């Protein structure tokens, strides 16, 4: 849903919520890649995951997981 540079991307939880509602989703799984090859979630990853989770709770959609992929690992 979002595109960025090799170091950052703007993620908007409202856009994820909009898509979930459009698809009548009961749950969502988010994922993104780390071009650095490190699959370890950053502090920013953890913070946006919490924001996404909070927004999803408001519309009764469960955030199942947020998967970070890098270097063939997740």
C-alpha positions in Angstrom: 0.0 0.0 0.0 2.9 2.4 0.7 6.2 3.1 -1.1 9.3 4.7 0.3 13.0 5.1 0.0 15.7 2.7 1.1 15.5 4.2 4.6 11.9 5.5 5.3 8.3 5.2 4.3 5.3 7.1 5.4 2.7 4.6 6.8 -0.8 5.9 7.5 -2.9 3.7 9.8 -6.1 5.4 8.5 -5.3 4.1 5.0 -4.9 0.6 6.3 -8.2 1.0 8.1 -9.9 2.3 5.0 -8.7 -0.7 3.0 -9.8 -3.1 5.7 -13.3 -1.6 5.8 -13.5 -1.6 2.0 -12.8 -5.3 1.9 -15.0 -6.0 5.0 -12.0 -7.6 6.7 -12.3 -9.1 10.1 -8.5 -9.1 10.5 -5.4 -7.8 8.8 -1.7 -8.9 8.6 0.8 -6.2 7.8 4.2 -6.8 6.4 7.1 -4.8 5.0 10.7 -5.4 3.9 13.9 -4.0 5.3 16.3 -3.4 2.3 19.2 -3.4 4.9 18.6 -7.2 5.1 18.0 -7.1 8.9 14.6 -8.6 9.8 14.7 -7.3 13.4 11.9 -4.7 13.9 13.1 -1.2 14.6 11.6 1.1 17.3 9.7 2.9 14.5 8.3 -0.5 13.4 7.1 -1.2 16.9 5.6 2.3 17.3 3.6 2.1 14.0 2.5 -1.4 14.8 1.0 -0.1 18.1 -0.7 2.8 16.2 -2.1 0.4 13.6 -3.4 -2.0 16.3 -5.1 0.9 18.1 -6.8 2.1 15.0 -7.9 -1.4 14.0 -9.4 -1.9 17.5 -11.6 1.2 16.9 -13.2 -0.4 13.9 -13.4 -3.9 15.3 -10.7 -5.3 13.0 -8.0 -7.5 14.5 -4.3 -6.9 13.7 -3.0 -10.5 13.5 0.6 -9.7 13.0 3.1 -7.2 11.5 5.9 -9.1 9.7 9.3 -7.6 8.9 11.2 -9.3 6.1 14.9 -8.9 5.5 17.7 -11.0 4.2 15.5 -14.0 3.6 14.3 -14.0 7.2 11.2 -12.7 9.0 
